[in-house]
C-alpha cells in the first residue's frame, strides 16, 4: 500500500474510533463527578414515558452527592440515601434506602416517578448554566438546578424537630409551620414565634455559637401541644447554643444537650 492510500485509510478509521470511544451522554468539559459532587441540586421536574411532572411546591425534592460517593436527598416526601458511581459523563445510584412516610397523592406520584428514574439506572449527565439533566437510555430524565446555601441571617428558620438525649420528635401537627426564628445581623436580635407566642431577644453569633438573651414574648394561651413546643424552645433563650448550618438546615444544640432543628424558607 503506497503512502497516500495508507494516509487515507487512517483518516477514514480515526473518526469511527473516536465515535465508539465517546458516550452518547458526554457533554464535554468536566466529568460527571466534578459537575455533580458537593453541590445541592433541587429537582425541578421528572419526565417518565414522555410525561413531565413538575416538582410540587414545597416538596423539597433534591439531591446531594458527596466527594466520598454517598448520595442523600429527598424524593419529595421521603428522604433517601444511596451510593453513587461515576463513569465518565454518567452516574449510577445504587443501594438506595429511604424513609417510609406517606404524603398527599400529588407528592407521592412525583416521588414514585423520581425514584424510578433516579436509582439503579445509568444516567447521562448534561449540564448548562447552573442546571443539570440526568437522562436514562430510554429517554426518561430528571431536570435539576443548583440550590445555594441559605444564609444564617435574614432566613426564616422553621422548627422541624425538637429533642434531647439522642432522640428527636417533630412538633405536633398544630405547631407545624408556626414555630420559627429569624436572626437579624443589623439589630443583633432574633425574632419569631414559639408555636403560640411571638418572641424577641438579643442574639450574638460568634465562633459557631449563638448566645440568646432573655426572651420577651406575648402572653397568649394556646392548645396544650403548642404550649409544650413553646416551653421546649424557650429553653434555648438566656443561654448559649452551638449551631451547625448545612445547606438549608440549621441545628441548635443548647448547653444541656437539647437540640432543635429548623429548615429554611418554610
ZADO-1210 file (C-alpha; in nm, 4 decimals, padded with zeros to 6 digits):
<atoms>
<atom x="00.0000" y="00.0000" z="00.0000" code="UNK" pos="1"/>
<atom x="00.1528" y="00.3353" z="-00.1016" code="UNK" pos="2"/>
<atom x="00.1842" y="00.6265" z="00.1413" code="UNK" pos="3"/>
<atom x="-00.1181" y="00.8170" z="00.0017" code="UNK" pos="4"/>
<atom x="-00.3519" y="00.5159" z="00.0355" code="UNK" pos="5"/>
<atom x="-00.2275" y="00.4435" z="00.3909" code="UNK" pos="6"/>
<atom x="-00.2923" y="00.8010" z="00.4995" code="UNK" pos="7"/>
<atom x="-00.6455" y="00.7872" z="00.3565" code="UNK" pos="8"/>
<atom x="-00.7199" y="00.4621" z="00.5426" code="UNK" pos="9"/>
<atom x="-00.6051" y="00.6094" z="00.8749" code="UNK" pos="10"/>
<atom x="-00.8157" y="00.9225" z="00.8293" code="UNK" pos="11"/>
<atom x="-01.1185" y="00.7069" z="00.7460" code="UNK" pos="12"/>
<atom x="-01.0855" y="00.4830" z="01.0558" code="UNK" pos="13"/>
<atom x="-00.9983" y="00.7584" z="01.3060" code="UNK" pos="14"/>
<atom x="-01.3487" y="00.9203" z="01.3240" code="UNK" pos="15"/>
<atom x="-01.5000" y="00.5749" z="01.3806" code="UNK" pos="16"/>
<atom x="-01.2653" y="00.5084" z="01.6717" code="UNK" pos="17"/>
<atom x="-01.3462" y="00.8455" z="01.8274" code="UNK" pos="18"/>
<atom x="-01.7194" y="00.7888" z="01.7872" code="UNK" pos="19"/>
<atom x="-01.7021" y="00.4471" z="01.9518" code="UNK" pos="20"/>
<atom x="-01.4980" y="00.5813" z="02.2406" code="UNK" pos="21"/>
<atom x="-01.7372" y="00.8696" z="02.3189" code="UNK" pos="22"/>
<atom x="-02.0522" y="00.8037" z="02.5265" code="UNK" pos="23"/>
<atom x="-02.3781" y="00.9383" z="02.3865" code="UNK" pos="24"/>
<atom x="-02.4313" y="01.1274" z="02.7095" code="UNK" pos="25"/>
<atom x="-02.0947" y="01.3030" z="02.7052" code="UNK" pos="26"/>
<atom x="-02.1228" y="01.6811" z="02.7093" code="UNK" pos="27"/>
<atom x="-01.7537" y="01.7705" z="02.7030" code="UNK" pos="28"/>
<atom x="-01.5732" y="01.9649" z="02.9763" code="UNK" pos="29"/>
<atom x="-01.5707" y="01.8384" z="03.3338" code="UNK" pos="30"/>
<atom x="-01.6598" y="01.4813" z="03.4241" code="UNK" pos="31"/>
<atom x="-01.9943" y="01.3983" z="03.5853" code="UNK" pos="32"/>
<atom x="-01.8241" y="01.3574" z="03.9230" code="UNK" pos="33"/>
<atom x="-01.6745" y="01.7063" z="03.9023" code="UNK" pos="34"/>
<atom x="-02.0040" y="01.8601" z="03.7910" code="UNK" pos="35"/>
<atom x="-02.2294" y="01.6929" z="04.0458" code="UNK" pos="36"/>
<atom x="-02.0317" y="01.6339" z="04.3652" code="UNK" pos="37"/>
<atom x="-02.0500" y="01.8738" z="04.6570" code="UNK" pos="38"/>
<atom x="-02.3484" y="02.0670" z="04.5185" code="UNK" pos="39"/>
<atom x="-02.7080" y="02.0744" z="04.6411" code="UNK" pos="40"/>
<atom x="-02.9337" y="02.0062" z="04.3439" code="UNK" pos="41"/>
<atom x="-03.3026" y="02.0954" z="04.3505" code="UNK" pos="42"/>
<atom x="-03.5232" y="01.8730" z="04.1359" code="UNK" pos="43"/>
<atom x="-03.7436" y="02.0818" z="03.9061" code="UNK" pos="44"/>
<atom x="-03.9162" y="01.8123" z="03.7040" code="UNK" pos="45"/>
<atom x="-03.9156" y="01.4454" z="03.6093" code="UNK" pos="46"/>
<atom x="-04.0097" y="01.3067" z="03.2684" code="UNK" pos="47"/>
<atom x="-04.1170" y="00.9406" z="03.2501" code="UNK" pos="48"/>
<atom x="-04.2556" y="00.7735" z="02.9364" code="UNK" pos="49"/>
<atom x="-04.2909" y="01.1155" z="02.7742" code="UNK" pos="50"/>
<atom x="-04.4940" y="01.2672" z="03.0596" code="UNK" pos="51"/>
<atom x="-04.3337" y="01.5524" z="03.2546" code="UNK" pos="52"/>
<atom x="-04.4224" y="01.6134" z="03.6199" code="UNK" pos="53"/>
<atom x="-04.3192" y="01.9386" z="03.7866" code="UNK" pos="54"/>
<atom x="-04.1946" y="01.9101" z="04.1449" code="UNK" pos="55"/>
<atom x="-04.4811" y="02.0062" z="04.3804" code="UNK" pos="56"/>
<atom x="-04.4289" y="02.3384" z="04.5566" code="UNK" pos="57"/>
<atom x="-04.2683" y="02.2926" z="04.8962" code="UNK" pos="58"/>
<atom x="-04.1853" y="01.9273" z="04.8327" code="UNK" pos="59"/>
<atom x="-03.8129" y="01.9896" z="04.8714" code="UNK" pos="60"/>
<atom x="-03.7121" y="01.7221" z="04.6198" code="UNK" pos="61"/>
<atom x="-03.3366" y="01.7312" z="04.5780" code="UNK" pos="62"/>
<atom x="-03.0035" y="01.5541" z="04.5708" code="UNK" pos="63"/>
<atom x="-02.6502" y="01.5969" z="04.7011" code="UNK" pos="64"/>
<atom x="-02.3552" y="01.3698" z="04.6217" code="UNK" pos="65"/>
<atom x="-02.0536" y="01.3910" z="04.8482" code="UNK" pos="66"/>
<atom x="-01.6935" y="01.3546" z="04.7392" code="UNK" pos="67"/>
<atom x="-01.6932" y="01.0151" z="04.9149" code="UNK" pos="68"/>
<atom x="-01.9558" y="00.8803" z="04.6740" code="UNK" pos="69"/>
<atom x="-02.2504" y="00.8908" z="04.9127" code="UNK" pos="70"/>
<atom x="-02.5752" y="01.0436" z="04.7892" code="UNK" pos="71"/>
<atom x="-02.8534" y="01.1840" z="05.0067" code="UNK" pos="72"/>
<atom x="-03.1687" y="01.3714" z="04.9257" code="UNK" pos="73"/>
<atom x="-03.5454" y="01.3782" z="04.9157" code="UNK" pos="74"/>
<atom x="-03.7872" y="01.2291" z="04.6643" code="UNK" pos="75"/>
<atom x="-04.0439" y="01.4945" z="04.7558" code="UNK" pos="76"/>
<atom x="-04.1867" y="01.3166" z="05.0585" code="UNK" pos="77"/>
<atom x="-03.9335" y="01.0621" z="05.1815" code="UNK" pos="78"/>
<atom x="-03.5631" y="01.1071" z="05.2448" code="UNK" pos="79"/>
<atom x="-03.3203" y="00.8691" z="05.0759" code="UNK" pos="80"/>
<atom x="-02.9555" y="00.7686" z="05.0716" code="UNK" pos="81"/>
<atom x="-02.7602" y="00.5758" z="04.8086" code="UNK" pos="82"/>
<atom x="-02.4164" y="00.5007" z="04.6682" code="UNK" pos="83"/>
<atom x="-02.3075" y="00.6979" z="04.3614" code="UNK" pos="84"/>
<atom x="-02.0684" y="00.5609" z="04.0993" code="UNK" pos="85"/>
<atom x="-01.9365" y="00.7748" z="03.8144" code="UNK" pos="86"/>
<atom x="-01.8078" y="00.6612" z="03.4777" code="UNK" pos="87"/>
<atom x="-01.7050" y="00.9466" z="03.2532" code="UNK" pos="88"/>
<atom x="-02.0186" y="01.1515" z="03.1958" code="UNK" pos="89"/>
<atom x="-02.2563" y="00.9021" z="03.3525" code="UNK" pos="90"/>
<atom x="-02.3710" y="00.8379" z="03.7088" code="UNK" pos="91"/>
<atom x="-02.5488" y="00.5431" z="03.8691" code="UNK" pos="92"/>
<atom x="-02.7137" y="00.5461" z="04.2126" code="UNK" pos="93"/>
<atom x="-02.7459" y="00.2060" z="04.3788" code="UNK" pos="94"/>
<atom x="-02.8214" y="00.0511" z="04.7207" code="UNK" pos="95"/>
<atom x="-03.0904" y="00.3147" z="04.7793" code="UNK" pos="96"/>
<atom x="-03.2640" y="00.3297" z="05.1171" code="UNK" pos="97"/>
<atom x="-03.5495" y="00.5603" z="05.2118" code="UNK" pos="98"/>
<atom x="-03.7849" y="00.6572" z="05.4902" code="UNK" pos="99"/>
<atom x="-04.1444" y="00.5321" z="05.4743" code="UNK" pos="100"/>
<atom x="-04.3698" y="00.8321" z="05.5277" code="UNK" pos="101"/>
<atom x="-04.6920" y="00.8962" z="05.3379" code="UNK" pos="102"/>
<atom x="-04.7788" y="01.2347" z="05.1877" code="UNK" pos="103"/>
<atom x="-05.0599" y="01.3781" z="04.9808" code="UNK" pos="104"/>
<atom x="-05.1245" y="01.1988" z="04.6466" code="UNK" pos="105"/>
<atom x="-04.9561" y="01.4521" z="04.4157" code="UNK" pos="106"/>
<atom x="-04.6305" y="01.4395" z="04.6100" code="UNK" pos="107"/>
<atom x="-04.6389" y="01.0600" z="04.6216" code="UNK" pos="108"/>
<atom x="-04.6942" y="01.0386" z="04.2443" code="UNK" pos="109"/>
<atom x="-04.3963" y="01.2674" z="04.1865" code="UNK" pos="110"/>
<atom x="-04.1884" y="01.0642" z="04.4325" code="UNK" pos="111"/>
<atom x="-04.2596" y="00.7376" z="04.2504" code="UNK" pos="112"/>
<atom x="-04.1580" y="00.8915" z="03.9174" code="UNK" pos="113"/>
<atom x="-03.8396" y="01.0399" z="04.0602" code="UNK" pos="114"/>
<atom x="-03.7266" y="00.7269" z="04.2469" code="UNK" pos="115"/>
<atom x="-03.7947" y="00.5096" z="03.9424" code="UNK" pos="116"/>
<atom x="-03.5829" y="00.7363" z="03.7204" code="UNK" pos="117"/>
<atom x="-03.3016" y="00.8181" z="03.9621" code="UNK" pos="118"/>
<atom x="-03.1980" y="00.4850" z="04.1140" code="UNK" pos="119"/>
<atom x="-03.0456" y="00.1678" z="03.9690" code="UNK" pos="120"/>
<atom x="-03.0067" y="00.3200" z="03.6226" code="UNK" pos="121"/>
<atom x="-02.7128" y="00.4554" z="03.4262" code="UNK" pos="122"/>
<atom x="-02.7830" y="00.8254" z="03.3710" code="UNK" pos="123"/>
<atom x="-02.6063" y="01.0562" z="03.1281" code="UNK" pos="124"/>
<atom x="-02.5156" y="01.3887" z="03.2911" code="UNK" pos="125"/>
<atom x="-02.5585" y="01.7063" z="03.0897" code="UNK" pos="126"/>
<atom x="-02.5034" y="02.0487" z="03.2435" code="UNK" pos="127"/>
<atom x="-02.5653" y="02.4094" z="03.1409" code="UNK" pos="128"/>
<atom x="-02.5905" y="02.7447" z="03.3237" code="UNK" pos="129"/>
<atom x="-02.6199" y="02.6083" z="03.6776" code="UNK" pos="130"/>
<atom x="-02.8556" y="02.3269" z="03.5758" code="UNK" pos="131"/>
<atom x="-02.8268" y="01.9550" z="03.5112" code="UNK" pos="132"/>
<atom x="-03.0233" y="01.6954" z="03.3188" code="UNK" pos="133"/>
<atom x="-02.9892" y="01.3274" z="03.4084" code="UNK" pos="134"/>
<atom x="-03.1060" y="01.1138" z="03.1169" code="UNK" pos="135"/>
<atom x="-03.1637" y="00.7378" z="03.1130" code="UNK" pos="136"/>
<atom x="-03.1041" y="00.5349" z="02.7986" code="UNK" pos="137"/>
<atom x="-03.4806" y="00.5085" z="02.7359" code="UNK" pos="138"/>
<atom x="-03.5201" y="00.8884" z="02.7467" code="UNK" pos="139"/>
<atom x="-03.6598" y="00.9243" z="03.0991" code="UNK" pos="140"/>
<atom x="-03.4921" y="01.2243" z="03.2602" code="UNK" pos="141"/>
<atom x="-03.4658" y="01.4493" z="03.5644" code="UNK" pos="142"/>
<atom x="-03.4046" y="01.8254" z="03.5461" code="UNK" pos="143"/>
<atom x="-03.2166" y="01.9874" z="03.8358" code="UNK" pos="144"/>
<atom x="-03.0844" y="02.3304" z="03.9260" code="UNK" pos="145"/>
<atom x="-02.8142" y="02.4245" z="04.1734" code="UNK" pos="146"/>
<atom x="-02.9557" y="02.5483" z="04.5035" code="UNK" pos="147"/>
<atom x="-02.7438" y="02.7863" z="04.7103" code="UNK" pos="148"/>
<atom x="-02.6971" y="02.7521" z="05.0854" code="UNK" pos="149"/>
<atom x="-02.9371" y="02.9532" z="05.2997" code="UNK" pos="150"/>
<atom x="-02.7712" y="03.2392" z="05.4930" code="UNK" pos="151"/>
<atom x="-02.7837" y="03.2280" z="05.8718" code="UNK" pos="152"/>
<atom x="-02.9099" y="03.5874" z="05.8906" code="UNK" pos="153"/>
<atom x="-03.2384" y="03.7003" z="05.7390" code="UNK" pos="154"/>
<atom x="-03.3721" y="03.3478" z="05.6827" code="UNK" pos="155"/>
<atom x="-03.6981" y="03.2314" z="05.8357" code="UNK" pos="156"/>
<atom x="-03.5886" y="02.9142" z="06.0172" code="UNK" pos="157"/>
<atom x="-03.8945" y="02.6939" z="06.0684" code="UNK" pos="158"/>
<atom x="-03.8612" y="02.4422" z="06.3509" code="UNK" pos="159"/>
<atom x="-03.8993" y="02.0836" z="06.2287" code="UNK" pos="160"/>
<atom x="-03.7814" y="01.8780" z="06.5260" code="UNK" pos="161"/>
<atom x="-03.7047" y="01.9040" z="06.8969" code="UNK" pos="162"/>
<atom x="-03.5136" y="01.6552" z="07.1053" code="UNK" pos="163"/>
<atom x="-03.2695" y="01.5565" z="07.3776" code="UNK" pos="164"/>
<atom x="-03.0601" y="01.2535" z="07.4747" code="UNK" pos="165"/>
<atom x="-03.0243" y="01.1429" z="07.1137" code="UNK" pos="166"/>
<atom x="-03.3961" y="01.1419" z="07.0392" code="UNK" pos="167"/>
<atom x="-03.5906" y="01.3855" z="06.8232" code="UNK" pos="168"/>
<atom x="-03.9600" y="01.4416" z="06.7675" code="UNK" pos="169"/>
<atom x="-04.1494" y="01.6578" z="06.5227" code="UNK" pos="170"/>
<atom x="-04.3651" y="01.9381" z="06.6604" code="UNK" pos="171"/>
<atom x="-04.7326" y="01.8415" z="06.6929" code="UNK" pos="172"/>
<atom x="-04.9442" y="01.8869" z="06.3812" code="UNK" pos="173"/>
<atom x="-05.0950" y="02.2095" z="06.5148" code="UNK" pos="174"/>
<atom x="-04.7462" y="02.3554" z="06.5674" code="UNK" pos="175"/>
<atom x="-04.6023" y="02.2690" z="06.2251" code="UNK" pos="176"/>
<atom x="-04.5001" y="02.5878" z="06.0497" code="UNK" pos="177"/>
<atom x="-04.5986" y="02.8037" z="06.3477" code="UNK" pos="178"/>
<atom x="-04.2632" y="02.7874" z="06.5287" code="UNK" pos="179"/>
<atom x="-03.9808" y="02.9790" z="06.3624" code="UNK" pos="180"/>
<atom x="-03.6873" y="03.2123" z="06.4314" code="UNK" pos="181"/>
<atom x="-03.5151" y="03.4822" z="06.2240" code="UNK" pos="182"/>
<atom x="-03.1775" y="03.6365" z="06.3065" code="UNK" pos="183"/>
<atom x="-03.1135" y="03.9987" z="06.2110" code="UNK" pos="184"/>
<atom x="-02.7477" y="04.0982" z="06.1849" code="UNK" pos="185"/>
<atom x="-02.8039" y="04.4741" z="06.1900" code="UNK" pos="186"/>
<atom x="-03.0140" y="04.4862" z="06.5057" code="UNK" pos="187"/>
<atom x="-02.8370" y="04.1965" z="06.6748" code="UNK" pos="188"/>
<atom x="-03.1684" y="04.0371" z="06.7636" code="UNK" pos="189"/>
<atom x="-03.3726" y="03.7260" z="06.6994" code="UNK" pos="190"/>
<atom x="-03.7470" y="03.7415" z="06.6361" code="UNK" pos="191"/>
<atom x="-04.0048" y="03.4771" z="06.5635" code="UNK" pos="192"/>
<atom x="-04.2785" y="03.2628" z="06.7041" code="UNK" pos="193"/>
<atom x="-04.2550" y="02.9758" z="06.9512" code="UNK" pos="194"/>
<atom x="-04.5647" y="02.7898" z="06.8377" code="UNK" pos="195"/>
<atom x="-04.8096" y="03.0117" z="07.0224" code="UNK" pos="196"/>
<atom x="-04.6492" y="03.3393" z="07.1286" code="UNK" pos="197"/>
<atom x="-04.4234" y="03.5737" z="06.9376" code="UNK" pos="198"/>
<atom x="-04.0732" y="03.6230" z="07.0745" code="UNK" pos="199"/>
<atom x="-03.7813" y="03.8641" z="07.0515" code="UNK" pos="200"/>
<atom x="-03.4414" y="03.8647" z="07.2207" code="UNK" pos="201"/>
<atom x="-03.0854" y="03.9832" z="07.1836" code="UNK" pos="202"/>
<atom x="-02.8692" y="03.7466" z="06.9752" code="UNK" pos="203"/>
<atom x="-02.4909" y="03.7283" z="06.9471" code="UNK" pos="204"/>
<atom x="-02.3260" y="03.4951" z="06.6961" code="UNK" pos="205"/>
<atom x="-01.9606" y="03.4086" z="06.7448" code="UNK" pos="206"/>
<atom x="-01.7315" y="03.1090" z="06.6846" code="UNK" pos="207"/>
<atom x="-02.0056" y="02.8613" z="06.5975" code="UNK" pos="208"/>
<atom x="-02.2246" y="02.9628" z="06.8907" code="UNK" pos="209"/>
<atom x="-02.5382" y="03.1702" z="06.9300" code="UNK" pos="210"/>
<atom x="-02.5987" y="03.3422" z="07.2611" code="UNK" pos="211"/>
<atom x="-02.9628" y="03.4368" z="07.3117" code="UNK" pos="212"/>
<atom x="-03.0686" y="03.6847" z="07.5766" code="UNK" pos="213"/>
<atom x="-03.3813" y="03.6551" z="07.7918" code="UNK" pos="214"/>
<atom x="-03.6927" y="03.6058" z="07.5801" code="UNK" pos="215"/>
<atom x="-03.9543" y="03.8786" z="07.5554" code="UNK" pos="216"/>
<atom x="-04.2848" y="03.7203" z="07.4482" code="UNK" pos="217"/>
<atom x="-04.6508" y="03.7946" z="07.4027" code="UNK" pos="218"/>
<atom x="-04.8848" y="03.6451" z="07.6616" code="UNK" pos="219"/>
<atom x="-05.1370" y="03.4338" z="07.4725" code="UNK" pos="220"/>
<atom x="-05.2560" y="03.0898" z="07.5800" code="UNK" pos="221"/>
<atom x="-05.2916" y="02.8193" z="07.3171" code="UNK" pos="222"/>
<atom x="-05.3575" y="02.4494" z="07.2790" code="UNK" pos="223"/>
<atom x="-05.1556" y="02.2328" z="07.5213" code="UNK" pos="224"/>
<atom x="-04.9468" y="02.0809" z="07.2390" code="UNK" pos="225"/>
<atom x="-04.8455" y="02.4279" z="07.1191" code="UNK" pos="226"/>
<atom x="-04.7534" y="02.5322" z="07.4704" code="UNK" pos="227"/>
<atom x="-04.5292" y="02.2238" z="07.5092" code="UNK" pos="228"/>
<atom x="-04.3446" y="02.3178" z="07.1901" code="UNK" pos="229"/>
<atom x="-04.3119" y="02.6726" z="07.3179" code="UNK" pos="230"/>
<atom x="-04.1743" y="02.5565" z="07.6522" code="UNK" pos="231"/>
<atom x="-03.9067" y="02.3498" z="07.4780" code="UNK" pos="232"/>
<atom x="-03.7972" y="02.6384" z="07.2558" code="UNK" pos="233"/>
<atom x="-03.7863" y="02.8822" z="07.5462" code="UNK" pos="234"/>
<atom x="-03.5053" y="02.6736" z="07.6962" code="UNK" pos="235"/>
<atom x="-03.2817" y="02.7982" z="07.4130" code="UNK" pos="236"/>
<atom x="-03.3066" y="03.1533" z="07.5478" code="UNK" pos="237"/>
<atom x="-03.0997" y="03.3180" z="07.8189" code="UNK" pos="238"/>
<atom x="-02.8149" y="03.0835" z="07.7270" code="UNK" pos="239"/>
<atom x="-02.5694" y="02.9765" z="07.4581" code="UNK" pos="240"/>
<atom x="-02.6235" y="02.7114" z="07.1916" code="UNK" pos="241"/>
<atom x="-02.3855" y="02.5716" z="06.9334" code="UNK" pos="242"/>
<atom x="-02.5126" y="02.5858" z="06.5776" code="UNK" pos="243"/>
<atom x="-02.4497" y="02.3884" z="06.2617" code="UNK" pos="244"/>
<atom x="-02.5614" y="02.5190" z="05.9242" code="UNK" pos="245"/>
<atom x="-02.5876" y="02.2582" z="05.6481" code="UNK" pos="246"/>
<atom x="-02.7273" y="02.3956" z="05.3238" code="UNK" pos="247"/>
<atom x="-03.0859" y="02.4760" z="05.4263" code="UNK" pos="248"/>
<atom x="-03.0914" y="02.3084" z="05.7669" code="UNK" pos="249"/>
<atom x="-02.9968" y="02.4779" z="06.0948" code="UNK" pos="250"/>
<atom x="-02.9319" y="02.2725" z="06.4083" code="UNK" pos="251"/>
<atom x="-02.9132" y="02.4376" z="06.7507" code="UNK" pos="252"/>
<atom x="-02.7804" y="02.2418" z="07.0497" code="UNK" pos="253"/>
<atom x="-02.8180" y="02.4010" z="07.3913" code="UNK" pos="254"/>
<atom x="-02.5691" y="02.3666" z="07.6762" code="UNK" pos="255"/>
<atom x="-02.7855" y="02.0995" z="07.8397" code="UNK" pos="256"/>
<atom x="-02.7901" y="01.8904" z="07.5202" code="UNK" pos="257"/>
<atom x="-03.1360" y="01.9767" z="07.3919" code="UNK" pos="258"/>
<atom x="-03.1449" y="02.0007" z="07.0154" code="UNK" pos="259"/>
<atom x="-03.3685" y="02.1945" z="06.7778" code="UNK" pos="260"/>
<atom x="-03.3610" y="02.1540" z="06.4009" code="UNK" pos="261"/>
<atom x="-03.5037" y="02.4041" z="06.1534" code="UNK" pos="262"/>
<atom x="-03.5288" y="02.4383" z="05.7771" code="UNK" pos="263"/>
<atom x="-03.5093" y="02.7499" z="05.5641" code="UNK" pos="264"/>
<atom x="-03.7966" y="02.9277" z="05.3991" code="UNK" pos="265"/>
<atom x="-04.0940" y="02.7188" z="05.5065" code="UNK" pos="266"/>
</atoms>
